[in-house]
Amino acid sequence: MPNDDDPTSPSLAPSQSTRLSTPLSEFPSPSPEIPAKTPSDQTPSDRIPSEWTSGAKIIFFGIGNVGRQDDGLGIRFIENLETLPLPSHIGLEANYQLNAEDALTISSYDIVVFVDATMAPQAKAPFEIRSVQPSVEVSFSTHAMSMGSILAFCQQLYNKRPKAYLLAMPGTGWEMTAGLSEIMSPAAQANLKGALDSITSAFRLPPIPPSTGIPYA
């Protein structure tokens, strides 16, 4: 099983020296709240759990490094949503990696959706949604904490346990190329567009403005 604390894991894409894209094997299958449809009937929007759009306080937390091509998917996702007029119950946050201080941030919400890139070969385009559970043990370093550790930290320090999910978008390019490092692969751009279109549709938000200057489609 891939280990997101192991920078040598072959199934993950490195971002700078320590941050890794998210493996899917560590997370349970998609939540049962996601409507069940036959593959021929299901669209990407059908993967969005209904509780996300129930009016509960929800935060989308993007993780990634735009300096390594598709590893910036989570950050670009948040940057695009920041261009929209969002209801007050929807929060946005983005960072290169998760830190202990983020436990306080998510403690104010009922639902947290971590948004990241993945290079898992079985990942569905344009995105997959998985449940995230608190870690049995809280572990962290000076570099980063796992999603599960952040949730456990939140529960221990603030007595709050928001329901947590991972929205993972597949990527294919992970190189740092001088002068071109922020250009995502065509597949990643399509997955980003698919994820944003699904979120704006589910939350009944206006389309992403075409002239934001942020990589989108």
C-alpha positions as CSV (number, residue, x, y, z in Angstrom):
1,M,0.0,0.0,0.0
2,P,1.4,3.4,-0.9
3,N,2.6,5.4,2.1
4,D,2.1,9.2,1.9
5,D,4.8,9.7,4.4
6,D,7.3,7.9,2.2
7,P,8.7,10.2,-0.5
8,T,10.1,7.2,-2.4
9,S,6.7,5.6,-3.0
10,P,6.7,4.6,-6.7
11,S,2.9,5.0,-7.1
12,L,2.8,8.7,-6.2
13,A,4.0,11.8,-7.9
14,P,6.5,13.9,-5.9
15,S,5.9,17.6,-5.6
16,Q,9.1,19.5,-4.6
17,S,11.0,17.2,-2.2
18,T,8.4,15.9,0.1
19,R,4.8,16.6,-1.0
20,L,3.1,13.7,-2.8
21,S,0.0,13.5,-4.8
22,T,-2.8,11.5,-3.1
23,P,-3.0,7.7,-3.4
24,L,-6.5,6.3,-3.5
25,S,-5.8,2.9,-1.9
26,E,-5.7,4.5,1.5
27,F,-9.3,5.7,1.4
28,P,-12.6,3.8,1.4
29,S,-14.7,3.5,-1.7
30,P,-17.0,6.4,-2.5
31,S,-19.6,7.3,0.1
32,P,-22.9,5.5,0.1
33,E,-24.6,8.9,0.1
34,I,-23.6,9.3,-3.6
35,P,-26.7,8.4,-5.7
36,A,-26.5,4.9,-7.2
37,K,-26.9,4.8,-10.9
38,T,-25.9,2.4,-13.6
39,P,-22.6,3.3,-15.3
40,S,-24.5,4.2,-18.5
41,D,-26.7,6.7,-16.6
42,Q,-24.2,8.2,-14.3
43,T,-22.5,11.5,-15.0
44,P,-19.6,13.1,-13.0
45,S,-22.1,15.3,-11.3
46,D,-23.9,12.2,-9.9
47,R,-20.8,11.5,-7.9
48,I,-21.4,14.6,-5.7
49,P,-22.9,13.6,-2.3
50,S,-26.2,15.2,-1.7
51,E,-25.2,16.4,1.8
52,W,-22.6,18.7,0.2
53,T,-25.4,20.8,-1.2
54,S,-27.7,20.5,1.8
55,G,-26.7,24.0,3.2
56,A,-24.3,22.6,5.7
57,K,-21.1,24.6,6.3
58,I,-18.6,23.1,3.9
59,I,-15.0,23.9,3.0
60,F,-13.0,22.9,0.0
61,F,-9.3,22.6,0.8
62,G,-7.0,22.4,-2.1
63,I,-3.6,20.8,-1.8
64,G,-0.8,20.9,-4.4
65,N,2.2,22.5,-6.0
66,V,1.6,24.4,-9.2
67,G,5.3,24.3,-9.9
68,R,5.0,20.6,-10.8
69,Q,2.4,20.5,-13.6
70,D,-0.6,18.4,-12.7
71,D,0.3,18.4,-9.0
72,G,-1.3,21.8,-8.9
73,L,-4.8,20.6,-9.7
74,G,-6.0,21.1,-6.1
75,I,-4.7,24.7,-6.0
76,R,-6.2,25.5,-9.5
77,F,-9.5,24.1,-8.4
78,I,-9.7,26.6,-5.5
79,E,-8.4,29.5,-7.5
80,N,-11.1,29.0,-10.1
81,L,-13.8,28.8,-7.4
82,E,-12.5,32.0,-5.8
83,T,-13.6,33.9,-8.9
84,L,-17.3,33.1,-8.1
85,P,-19.7,34.7,-5.7
86,L,-20.1,31.9,-3.2
87,P,-22.7,31.5,-0.5
88,S,-21.5,32.3,3.0
89,H,-21.6,28.6,4.1
90,I,-19.0,27.6,1.5
91,G,-15.4,28.1,2.5
92,L,-12.2,27.9,0.4
93,E,-8.6,27.2,1.5
94,A,-5.5,26.1,-0.4
95,N,-1.9,25.3,0.6
96,Y,1.1,23.4,-0.7
97,Q,0.6,20.8,2.1
98,L,-1.4,20.3,5.3
99,N,-0.2,21.6,8.6
100,A,-1.3,21.4,12.2
101,E,-2.9,24.8,12.1
102,D,-5.4,23.6,9.5
103,A,-7.1,21.6,12.2
104,L,-8.4,24.9,13.6
105,T,-9.6,26.0,10.1
106,I,-11.7,22.9,9.5
107,S,-13.1,22.9,13.0
108,S,-15.6,25.6,12.0
109,Y,-17.2,23.4,9.3
110,D,-19.6,20.5,9.1
111,I,-17.9,19.0,6.0
112,V,-14.4,19.3,4.6
113,V,-13.5,18.3,1.1
114,F,-9.8,17.9,0.5
115,V,-9.0,18.4,-3.2
116,D,-5.8,17.0,-4.6
117,A,-4.3,15.4,-7.7
118,T,-3.7,11.6,-7.9
119,M,-1.7,9.5,-10.3
120,A,-3.4,6.3,-9.3
121,P,-3.9,4.4,-12.5
122,Q,-7.4,3.2,-11.5
123,A,-8.7,6.7,-10.8
124,K,-11.8,7.7,-12.7
125,A,-11.8,10.9,-14.8
126,P,-12.6,13.6,-14.2
127,F,-12.5,13.0,-10.5
128,E,-13.2,10.4,-7.7
129,I,-14.7,11.0,-4.3
130,R,-13.6,9.0,-1.3
131,S,-14.3,9.2,2.4
132,V,-11.6,10.3,4.8
133,Q,-11.4,9.1,8.4
134,P,-9.4,10.4,11.3
135,S,-6.1,8.5,11.8
136,V,-5.9,6.2,14.8
137,E,-2.6,7.9,15.7
138,V,-1.9,11.6,15.2
139,S,1.4,11.9,13.5
140,F,3.1,14.9,11.8
141,S,6.4,16.3,10.9
142,T,7.7,19.8,10.3
143,H,6.8,19.3,6.7
144,A,3.3,18.1,6.5
145,M,0.4,16.2,8.1
146,S,-1.9,13.6,6.5
147,M,-5.6,14.3,6.0
148,G,-6.4,11.7,8.7
149,S,-4.1,13.3,11.2
150,I,-5.6,16.7,10.6
151,L,-9.0,15.3,11.3
152,A,-7.8,13.5,14.5
153,F,-6.0,16.7,15.6
154,C,-9.3,18.6,15.1
155,Q,-11.2,16.2,17.2
156,Q,-8.7,16.1,20.0
157,L,-8.0,19.8,20.2
158,Y,-11.4,21.3,19.4
159,N,-13.8,18.4,20.0
160,K,-15.0,18.8,16.4
161,R,-15.2,16.0,13.8
162,P,-16.3,17.4,10.4
163,K,-17.3,14.7,7.9
164,A,-14.4,14.5,5.4
165,Y,-14.0,13.6,1.8
166,L,-11.3,13.5,-0.8
167,L,-12.0,14.8,-4.3
168,A,-9.1,13.4,-6.4
169,M,-8.4,14.4,-10.0
170,P,-6.2,12.2,-12.1
171,G,-3.0,13.8,-13.5
172,T,-0.4,12.5,-15.9
173,G,2.4,15.1,-15.8
174,W,4.6,15.7,-12.8
175,E,7.8,17.3,-14.0
176,M,9.2,20.6,-13.0
177,T,10.1,22.2,-16.4
178,A,11.8,25.6,-16.4
179,G,9.4,28.3,-17.7
180,L,6.7,25.7,-18.3
181,S,6.2,24.4,-14.8
182,E,2.6,25.7,-14.5
183,I,1.3,24.2,-17.7
184,M,-0.8,21.2,-16.9
185,S,-1.3,18.2,-19.2
186,P,-4.3,18.2,-21.5
187,A,-5.8,15.3,-19.5
188,A,-5.4,17.2,-16.2
189,Q,-7.0,20.4,-17.7
190,A,-9.9,18.3,-18.9
191,N,-10.3,16.8,-15.4
192,L,-10.1,20.1,-13.7
193,K,-12.8,21.5,-16.0
194,G,-15.0,18.4,-15.4
195,A,-14.7,18.7,-11.6
196,L,-15.4,22.5,-11.6
197,D,-18.4,22.0,-14.0
198,S,-19.8,19.3,-11.7
199,I,-19.4,21.5,-8.5
200,T,-20.9,24.6,-10.1
201,S,-23.8,22.6,-11.4
202,A,-24.4,20.8,-8.1
203,F,-24.3,24.0,-6.1
204,R,-26.1,26.0,-8.8
205,L,-23.3,28.5,-9.2
206,P,-22.6,30.5,-12.2
207,P,-20.0,29.2,-14.7
208,I,-16.3,29.9,-14.2
209,P,-15.5,33.2,-16.0
210,P,-13.6,32.5,-19.2
211,S,-11.1,35.3,-18.7
212,T,-9.8,34.7,-15.2
213,G,-6.3,33.9,-16.5
214,I,-6.3,30.8,-14.3
215,P,-5.6,27.5,-16.1
216,Y,-8.9,25.8,-16.5
217,A,-9.7,24.3,-19.9
